[in-house]
Amino acid sequence: MSERDFHPLVKQLLDGDITIADLPAELRAQGEEALRLLAAVDRSSVELPAVPERVMRALVRAPRRSAARRLMERPWLLAPALAAAAALVIWLGRPEPVATPAAAIVTVRFVLTAPDAHDVTVAGTFNQWDSHATPLVRTGANGLWTATITLPAGQHQYAFVVDGARWVPDPAAPAVDDGFGRRNSVLTL
Amino acid sequence: MQQDLGPNVALLAMQQGIADRLAGRVSPDIAALVGELGTAAAARGLPIDPLIQKAIEGSAKGIPFERVATAVRLVAMQLDTAAGALRNGGLAADTAAIAAGAFAITAGLSGRDIAQLARSGAPVPEVTVGLRVAGTLVALGVPPFETVTLVTATLQSGRPAGELLALPGQVQAQMAKGVAPAQAAAGLARAAAAQGRRGPPPARPQPPPHPEPPPRP
């Protein structure tokens, strides 16, 4: 049953304005189901899973509908919405329809394995190719470098800059000719 | 005699905007070249951001002037080619679609491929996403024919346009299993075409209405 299907009295029940005993008999089953759905929402904290070395993927796509508007219409949605937001954090690599591409923001994790590097950054169309703007952080002892940033939906080109001088395409991403005899990695969100 | 200063003011504003974006990032020679090319491109309805980005990229990578100039001119040509192809495909494209088309050309698609995607019948925003995805698929190694077939079938399948964005990942997943890029794309295209013949999934049936609630105390 979707949120739109609940009877107004059931919504009052979810709001806490009335109890299950206040519902007419024919609505009690629906009310119990709504309460059961609400109780089933996982409110525990969410930890991101370990990121495979070759992964460079979208983590979160911002919702396209106005959350504020939805909450104004249905304030009882707040509790499941909080849990849904947490669930979105681990909803990896699931692009949604792009009705308002300019407004969509995607969180992306860049990963490069470079055991011998002293310094790794990522430069691309999203940071004006500034090789100092987005440093990666060394995580662990196996030479894994990562950075997590938010990007607007669209198409981006980028490369890693190792030790301030060596431009390296992402081995886990598709790449195109950069026009200068090298390759740029491509990220389409 | 008074002259209409509007176009001149717009031209100056355009050049100043380009100069501001390039200030401190590229050499004066490159800035002048991009200002000239960008102003002409804007007058033809083309986006100027790809030109600015290529100039900044070349300078950031320490590329000599002549090679940066050649690359920026190439981008301008690709924008022209993309705009013409979209027109040939019957699409009144905006600058985002033209930029997406130019990227697809960079990746290896032709003007004819761009026109074919434009003829898919999808709205401009969906075609724009389709062009970006098509370029990404070609960059993954999918041949142009299979790329255009897959993206066109997906655009025409009635599925949400955002599903286009999942295609490169689906192809990569198949490639990880040892499937050739062309085969992977062909399989996905067959599935999309079958979906298109069936039509979009039906809407869920609505439950019967409930009686109006009694007035709240």
Contacts between the chains, C-beta under 8 A, distances in Angstrom:
chain1	res1	chain2	res2	distance
A	1	B	207	7.4
A	2	B	204	7.7
A	5	B	206	7.5
A	5	B	207	5.5
A	7	B	210	4.5
A	7	B	213	6.9
A	8	B	213	5.1
A	9	B	213	4.5
A	12	B	213	7.9
A	12	B	216	7.5
A	17	B	216	7.7
A	24	B	211	7.9
A	24	B	214	7.9
A	26	B	210	7.5
A	26	B	211	7.8
A	27	B	210	6.7
A	30	B	210	8.0
A	57	B	169	7.8
A	93	B	166	7.9
A	93	B	169	5.9
A	94	B	166	7.6
A	95	B	162	5.2
A	95	B	163	7.4
A	95	B	165	3.6
A	95	B	166	5.4
A	96	B	160	7.7
A	96	B	162	4.8
A	97	B	160	3.8
A	97	B	161	5.7
A	97	B	162	3.5
A	97	B	163	7.6
A	98	B	125	7.1
A	98	B	129	5.9
A	98	B	161	6.0
A	98	B	162	5.0
A	98	B	165	7.3
A	101	B	96	8.0
A	101	B	125	6.7
A	101	B	128	7.9
A	101	B	129	7.5
A	123	B	60	6.4
A	125	B	53	5.2
A	125	B	57	7.8
A	128	B	25	6.9
A	128	B	53	8.0
A	128	B	56	5.6
A	129	B	53	7.5
A	129	B	56	5.1
A	129	B	57	4.6
A	129	B	59	8.0
A	129	B	60	3.9
A	129	B	61	7.6
A	130	B	60	7.0
A	131	B	60	6.1
A	154	B	132	7.3
A	155	B	100	6.6
A	155	B	103	5.8
A	155	B	132	4.3
A	155	B	135	7.3
A	155	B	136	7.6
A	157	B	57	8.0
A	167	B	61	6.0
A	174	B	136	5.4
A	174	B	137	7.9
A	174	B	139	3.5
A	174	B	140	4.5
A	174	B	168	6.8
A	175	B	139	5.9
A	176	B	103	7.7
A	176	B	106	5.3
A	176	B	107	4.9
A	176	B	108	7.9
A	176	B	135	7.3
A	176	B	139	5.0
A	177	B	106	6.7
A	178	B	57	6.9
A	178	B	61	7.8
A	178	B	71	7.9
A	179	B	54	6.6
A	179	B	58	7.7
A	179	B	70	7.6
A	179	B	71	3.5
A	179	B	74	6.0
A	179	B	75	7.4
A	179	B	106	7.9
A	180	B	57	7.9
A	180	B	58	6.2
A	180	B	61	6.1
A	180	B	63	4.9
A	180	B	67	5.9
A	180	B	68	7.8
A	180	B	71	6.2
A	182	B	61	7.3
A	184	B	57	7.9
A	186	B	107	7.6
A	186	B	135	7.2
A	186	B	136	5.4
A	186	B	139	5.2
A	188	B	132	4.9
A	188	B	133	6.0
A	188	B	135	7.8
A	188	B	136	4.6
A	188	B	165	6.5
A	188	B	168	6.5
A	189	B	165	7.0
